[in-house]
Amino acid sequence: RNPKTYTKDFKLHVCKLVLEKNTPVPQLAIAVKVPSHTIYRWIKEYQSYGEDAFVGSGYLRNPDAKLKRLEKINKELQAEINLLKKAQAYFASLPKNGSSSSKKADWGFGQQSMLLTESLPFNNYYKHRAPNRDTIELENRVIDCFQQHKENYGKKRIKWALAHGKDPACVSLSFIARVLRKYNLVAKAGRRKAKRRKPDDIDPNSGAANLIKDKNAVKVPNALWCFDNTELPCRDGKFYACGGIDAATKRIVGLSQGFHQDADLAHDALMDACSRNPIRPSCAVYHTDNGGCFRSNTISKDLKNCNLLRSLSRPGHPMDNQPIETFWHTMKTEMPDTSQMSFEEATLTVFEYIVEYNSQRIHSGIGYATPNGMYEKLAG
């Protein structure tokens, strides 16, 4: 029987529940189905190493990894020095020009020179040359920034974070990319190649038109909400989340979760958004795809009561609802895996991620600001 394994995020979450929220360990052990002695061992390791705990078998923590890199560089330099010493001893033993054996010496020198050239190419000098102290410090700051943000930041976000941190540093994108490539660090999500746009088609059966084609051009808070459903796994099977994003601030304005993808799920998400955002411009737009839950009579009544205009994506054009589609992809990439969680734990994980997304995660589409920060700036 294989032992059960747990992710690092799960262990950190359990430790924080005990240390920060004072959850009793015996009660928590029954809820998450983990032995009490295992939780106590996790807490001890977390108190010793903090966020660097639970690196897994065969992996090194940050200080150990840095020491390992320096030992490797030192070993390569020592091998190069030994080879240069042997070459120097050989050159000193050669006869001077003009002696009787000069031709033979020249032939031997040429052959030996060829052997040395094959064993130590000239470009290896720059490859194995030890980096200076400033370069090593910048490399460590790039690696620390990458790990601090849970492997979610690519080179552009790392550049912004280093330039606007407590100790600002100006680092080029090529240097950051070289460091990430050198240590095999890959962000969870990268930029996708733009797909060819499908030709516009006319669907006379659509209940409403696509009112705003360029969603990213909207700069007024709460003027355009994009809603959609997504499916997530859990230990009890699967569940659905219905959420909406404000196109201007990239802020999640409403959320509802349940086992059924129906009109009630869409209704709860819309009511949550309206209650949290009572101040809206006149004739604000509610955009969705052509799903049945969004075209139901319940939603039609809600839109009329809330003074919202309905906007629908064209059939076969998912990019018409690009803001919320992009958020679902980002959430599923960065959020902890919910497949082994109960329904209650999974829904709590989704909620906690959205709270962190709105308040802490910088967004490239709004000038590397947080959604809440952009809302305060635009709302003024």
N, C-alpha and C positions, 0 to 999 in steps of 0.2 A: 504493500500500500504506500503510495507516494504521499509525503507530508504536504499539508496545505500551505500555500505561500500567500503572502500579503504584499501589496504594493507599498512603496515608500509613503505616498500621499495618505493611504489609509492609516498607516502607523502614526504619522504625524497628527492626523485628525483625532485619533484615539487619545494620544498624549495630551493634546490641547484641550480636549473635553474634560480630562481629569485635572489638569493643572490650572487651566484658565476658568473653566465653568464649574469646577468642584463636583464633578459627577462621581459618585461612589464607584470604586473599581468592581466590586461584586455585581452591582446592578448593570454596569456597562458590559461586563464579561458575558452576562446572560443575553443582553441585547444584541451584541455583535458576534456571539458564539465563538469567543476566544478565551482560553484559560486565563485565570487571574494571574498566575505566575508569569505567563507570557507578557501580559500588559505591564506588570511591575518591571520586567526586564526591559521592555521598550522605554518606559519612563526613565529608568536609570541611564540608558544610553542617550536619550534625548536631553536629559539634564547635563550630561557630560559634553556632548558635541553640538547640541542645538540643531540647526537646519542641516548640518553636515552629517547627521546620524543616518543609519540605515542605508549605507552605500551598497550593500549587497556583497555576496561572496566573490572574492577575486578582484575587487575594486579597491582603490585607494582614496582616502579623503584628500581634500585640497592641499594641506601642508605636505602630506606624503607624496602626492603626485608632483608637486613642485620640486621637492628634493630629488625625486626619481629622474625628472627631466634634467636637472643640473648635473647629477651623477653621470647620466648618459653623455652629455656634452663634454664633461671632463674626461671621460674615457676615450672619446674620439680624439680630443686634442692631445692626450698623452700618446696615443698611437701615432699621430702625425709627427709629434716631436721626436719619437724614437726613430721613425723612418728618416727624418731629416738629419739626425745624428749619424746614422749609418752612411748616408750619402756624403756628408761632410768628411767622414773618415776615409771614404773611398777616394774622393777628390784630392785629399792631402797626400795620398800614397802614389798618385800618378807622377811620372817623370816630367820635368820641365821641358818646354819646347826647345829644339835644337839638339837634343841628345840622340844617341845612335838608335835608340828604340822608340823614336817619336812616332813613326808610322804605326808600329804595333800598338803603341799606347793610344794613338788616335782611334784605331779600329776598336780596341777594347772599350774606350770611352764612349764611342758611338753606340755600341751594343748595350752597354750598361745604361746609357742615357735613355735608350728606347725602352728598356725594362722598367726604369724608374717612371717614365712617362706613362706607361701602361698601368702601373700600380697606383699612381697618384696623379690624376688629371689636374690641369691647372684650375679648372672651374671648381674643383672640390675645395680649394682654399677658401673661396667665398661661401661655399655651402656649409662648411664645418667651422667657419670662424666663429668664435664665441661672441654672442651679442653683448652690447654694452649694458650698463646698469639701467639706463632709461628705457631701453627697448624691452628688457625683461619686466620692468615695472608696468609698462603699458600693456604687455601681453597678459600679465596677471590680472590687470584691471579689466581687460576685455573678457577674460575667462570668468572672473568673479561676477561681472555684470550679466553674462549669459546664464550662469547658474543661479544668480539671485532672482532672476525673473522666470525661473522654472523652465528654461529652454524654450521660451515663447518668443524671444526677441531675435530678429535677424540683424544684419549689419547696419541697416539704416536706423532702426530703433536703438541699437547699442550706441551708435554715434551720437544720437540725440540725448540719450540718458547720460553719457559721459560728459557731454558739453554742458548739461544743465544740472549736474549733481553738486554735492557739497564742495568737492574739489574739482572744478571744471578742467577738462582735458580736451584738446583739439586733436582728433585722430581721424585719419583718412579712411574712406570706405575700403580702399584696396588693402590697407594694413589690417583692418578688422577681418576682411574676407580671408586674407592670408593666414591669420592666426586661427580662425575657425577651421580652415582647411588643414592646417598643420596638425591640430589636435583632434581632428575628426569630430568636430562639434557641428551638428546640423539642427537648425530650428525645426520645431514641430510643423510649422506651416510656412510655406513660402508663396511667392507671387505665382499665380497661374498664368499661363499663356492665354491671351485673348482669343476667344472663339469667334469664328465668322458669324456675323449676324444673319439670322434667317430673314428672308424677304417678308415684308409686311403683308399680311393677309386680312381680308375683310370677313368678319364673322357676324352676320346679321342676327344670330341668336344670342349674342352677348348681352347681358343685362345692363352693362354700362361700358363706357369707353375707357381707355387708358388716358386719364386726364393730364398727367404730368409725365412726359417721356423721359426727361433727364432728371432723375431723382436727386443727383448730387448737386444740382444747381439751386436747390431750395436752401435758403439761408435764414428763414424765419422759424423759430422754435414752435413745435406743435402745429405747423401748417400742413405737414404730410406725415401720416403714420402708415407704415408698411407692416401688415400682419401676415402670419403664416403659421402652419403647424409643422411639427417635426416628431419623429418617432425615436424613442430611446429604450434601451434594454434595461431590465432589472431582474432580480432573482425570481420574482413572481411571474415573469413573462416579459411584457413590454407595456409601456405607457406613452402618453402623448403630452407634448407641451405646446401651448399656443401662446405666442408672444408677439409684441409689436415694438418697432424701433422708430424713433424720430429721425427723419432723414437729415435734418439740419445739424443735429448735435450728436447723432449716433448713440443716443441714450435709449435704453430699454424702458418703455413707458408702461407696459402692462404684461402680465403673465398669469396663466392658469394651467393646471396640470390635472390629468385624469386618465382613466383606463379607456375611455371612449372618445373617438374623434367626431363629435357631433356639434349641433348648434349651441348646446349649453356650454361647451368648452370655449367656443368663440365668444359667446355672450359674456362669460365671466372675465375673459381677458380684456374685452372692450370696456366693461364696467370698471375694471381695475385701473385701466389707463385713464378713463374719464375722471374717476375719483381722485387720482393722484395728480392730475393736471387740469384743474378746473378752469384755468385761464388759457383760452385758445383763441386764435384769430377767427374772424367770421368766415364761414364756408370753408373750414378746414377739410382736408381730404383723407379718407379712409381707404387705403389701397390693399387689395388682396388678390389671390389668384381666383380661378373659377371653381374652387371647391364648393361642394354643396352646403357645407356648414356656414360658409361666408355669404351665400346667396339666399339663405333661408328667410322666412318671414320674420323670425325673431330678430335677426340682425337688421332687417329693413326698418323695423319699428324702433330699434335702438338708435340707428343713424338719424332717424327723423326727430327723435326726442333730444338727441345730443347735438343737432344742427351740424351734421357731418355729411359730406358728399361722398358717394360711393365711386370707387375707381377699380377696374378689373384689368388684370393682365390679359394680353391676347393669348388665345390657345396656342400651345407649342412654343411660347416665348417666356421661359422662366426668368430670364434676365430683366424682364419688366419689373420684377419684384426683387431686384438685386440686393438692396440693403439688408433685408432680413434673411435672405438666403445666405449671404456672406457671413452674417452673425452666427447662424446655425453651424456653418462649417467651422468657424473659429471656436465656438463653444465646444463642439464635439472633439476638436483637436487638442485643446488646452485643458479641458475639464477632466478630473479623474474618471476612470472607467466605472460605470454604474451597473455593469452586468452582474456583479456578485453582491450588490446591495439590495436590501429590501426596498419596497416602494417608498416608505417613509424616508429612509436614508437617501435614496436617489433624488426624491423631490427636494429635500433639504440641500443636497449638493448642488442642484441646479440653481436654487434660490441664492445660495451663498456665492456661487460663481457670478451671477448677474449683479449682485451687490458690489462685488469686487470689480467687475467689468465697468460699471458706471462710475465708480469712485476712484479707481487706481490705474486702470489700463489705459495707456496712451494710444491714440488712434492716428494713423498716418493720413486719413482722409480729412481730418480737421486740424492739420498743422501740429501733430504730435501733442495734442491736449487730451485731457480726460473728458468723457462725455458730460459729466456733471460740471466740470470747469468751463466747457464750451457753452453749456446752457446758461450758466451764471453770466458769462461774458455777453452772449447775445440778448438774454432777457434784460440785462442791465439793471 
